[in-house]
Amino acid sequence: MTEPTQPLTLETMRLDIAEALRIPPEEIADDDHLGDLGLDSVALMQLLMRWEEVQPSIEPARLYEAETLAEWWAIVRDGRA
């Protein structure tokens, strides 16, 4: 996974998800349903813990409700404002 000092970006999130799923990042489209790709609640929790180190303003409850990388990125981006 990415180092905590790197800023959280859409591509960083895609790379982290791909690593968790053990698939190439290019196989994750912004609008793919992450559960359908195999992302389970344990992997999601690990990703959230990692991303909260980089961006403490992330709202985990909102991410749990989202289903796609695009939705996750919108939540992260909104949390920066």
MODELLER restraints for C-alpha pairs under 7 A, 6 or more apart:
rsr = mdl.restraints
at = mdl.atoms
rsr.add(forms.Gaussian(group=physical.xy_distance, feature=features.Distance(at['CA:1:A'], at['CA:16:A']), mean=5.35, stdev=0.5))
rsr.add(forms.Gaussian(group=physical.xy_distance, feature=features.Distance(at['CA:1:A'], at['CA:19:A']), mean=6.83, stdev=0.5))
rsr.add(forms.Gaussian(group=physical.xy_distance, feature=features.Distance(at['CA:2:A'], at['CA:12:A']), mean=6.97, stdev=0.5))
rsr.add(forms.Gaussian(group=physical.xy_distance, feature=features.Distance(at['CA:2:A'], at['CA:16:A']), mean=6.77, stdev=0.5))
rsr.add(forms.Gaussian(group=physical.xy_distance, feature=features.Distance(at['CA:4:A'], at['CA:53:A']), mean=6.10, stdev=0.5))
rsr.add(forms.Gaussian(group=physical.xy_distance, feature=features.Distance(at['CA:4:A'], at['CA:54:A']), mean=5.23, stdev=0.5))
rsr.add(forms.Gaussian(group=physical.xy_distance, feature=features.Distance(at['CA:5:A'], at['CA:54:A']), mean=6.41, stdev=0.5))
rsr.add(forms.Gaussian(group=physical.xy_distance, feature=features.Distance(at['CA:7:A'], at['CA:54:A']), mean=6.49, stdev=0.5))
rsr.add(forms.Gaussian(group=physical.xy_distance, feature=features.Distance(at['CA:8:A'], at['CA:54:A']), mean=6.46, stdev=0.5))
rsr.add(forms.Gaussian(group=physical.xy_distance, feature=features.Distance(at['CA:8:A'], at['CA:55:A']), mean=6.93, stdev=0.5))
rsr.add(forms.Gaussian(group=physical.xy_distance, feature=features.Distance(at['CA:10:A'], at['CA:73:A']), mean=5.97, stdev=0.5))
rsr.add(forms.Gaussian(group=physical.xy_distance, feature=features.Distance(at['CA:14:A'], at['CA:25:A']), mean=6.04, stdev=0.5))
rsr.add(forms.Gaussian(group=physical.xy_distance, feature=features.Distance(at['CA:14:A'], at['CA:28:A']), mean=6.95, stdev=0.5))
rsr.add(forms.Gaussian(group=physical.xy_distance, feature=features.Distance(at['CA:15:A'], at['CA:25:A']), mean=5.55, stdev=0.5))
rsr.add(forms.Gaussian(group=physical.xy_distance, feature=features.Distance(at['CA:18:A'], at['CA:24:A']), mean=5.83, stdev=0.5))
rsr.add(forms.Gaussian(group=physical.xy_distance, feature=features.Distance(at['CA:18:A'], at['CA:25:A']), mean=4.97, stdev=0.5))
rsr.add(forms.Gaussian(group=physical.xy_distance, feature=features.Distance(at['CA:20:A'], at['CA:43:A']), mean=6.45, stdev=0.5))
rsr.add(forms.Gaussian(group=physical.xy_distance, feature=features.Distance(at['CA:21:A'], at['CA:38:A']), mean=6.63, stdev=0.5))
rsr.add(forms.Gaussian(group=physical.xy_distance, feature=features.Distance(at['CA:21:A'], at['CA:39:A']), mean=6.44, stdev=0.5))
rsr.add(forms.Gaussian(group=physical.xy_distance, feature=features.Distance(at['CA:30:A'], at['CA:68:A']), mean=6.44, stdev=0.5))
rsr.add(forms.Gaussian(group=physical.xy_distance, feature=features.Distance(at['CA:30:A'], at['CA:69:A']), mean=4.99, stdev=0.5))
rsr.add(forms.Gaussian(group=physical.xy_distance, feature=features.Distance(at['CA:30:A'], at['CA:70:A']), mean=4.84, stdev=0.5))
rsr.add(forms.Gaussian(group=physical.xy_distance, feature=features.Distance(at['CA:31:A'], at['CA:68:A']), mean=5.33, stdev=0.5))
rsr.add(forms.Gaussian(group=physical.xy_distance, feature=features.Distance(at['CA:31:A'], at['CA:69:A']), mean=6.36, stdev=0.5))
rsr.add(forms.Gaussian(group=physical.xy_distance, feature=features.Distance(at['CA:31:A'], at['CA:70:A']), mean=5.94, stdev=0.5))
rsr.add(forms.Gaussian(group=physical.xy_distance, feature=features.Distance(at['CA:32:A'], at['CA:68:A']), mean=5.56, stdev=0.5))
rsr.add(forms.Gaussian(group=physical.xy_distance, feature=features.Distance(at['CA:33:A'], at['CA:67:A']), mean=5.35, stdev=0.5))
rsr.add(forms.Gaussian(group=physical.xy_distance, feature=features.Distance(at['CA:33:A'], at['CA:68:A']), mean=4.94, stdev=0.5))
rsr.add(forms.Gaussian(group=physical.xy_distance, feature=features.Distance(at['CA:34:A'], at['CA:67:A']), mean=5.90, stdev=0.5))
rsr.add(forms.Gaussian(group=physical.xy_distance, feature=features.Distance(at['CA:34:A'], at['CA:68:A']), mean=5.62, stdev=0.5))
rsr.add(forms.Gaussian(group=physical.xy_distance, feature=features.Distance(at['CA:48:A'], at['CA:60:A']), mean=6.80, stdev=0.5))
rsr.add(forms.Gaussian(group=physical.xy_distance, feature=features.Distance(at['CA:52:A'], at['CA:58:A']), mean=6.16, stdev=0.5))
rsr.add(forms.Gaussian(group=physical.xy_distance, feature=features.Distance(at['CA:57:A'], at['CA:79:A']), mean=5.73, stdev=0.5))
rsr.add(forms.Gaussian(group=physical.xy_distance, feature=features.Distance(at['CA:58:A'], at['CA:76:A']), mean=5.97, stdev=0.5))
rsr.add(forms.Gaussian(group=physical.xy_distance, feature=features.Distance(at['CA:58:A'], at['CA:79:A']), mean=6.07, stdev=0.5))
rsr.add(forms.Gaussian(group=physical.xy_distance, feature=features.Distance(at['CA:63:A'], at['CA:72:A']), mean=5.87, stdev=0.5))
rsr.add(forms.Gaussian(group=physical.xy_distance, feature=features.Distance(at['CA:66:A'], at['CA:72:A']), mean=6.19, stdev=0.5))
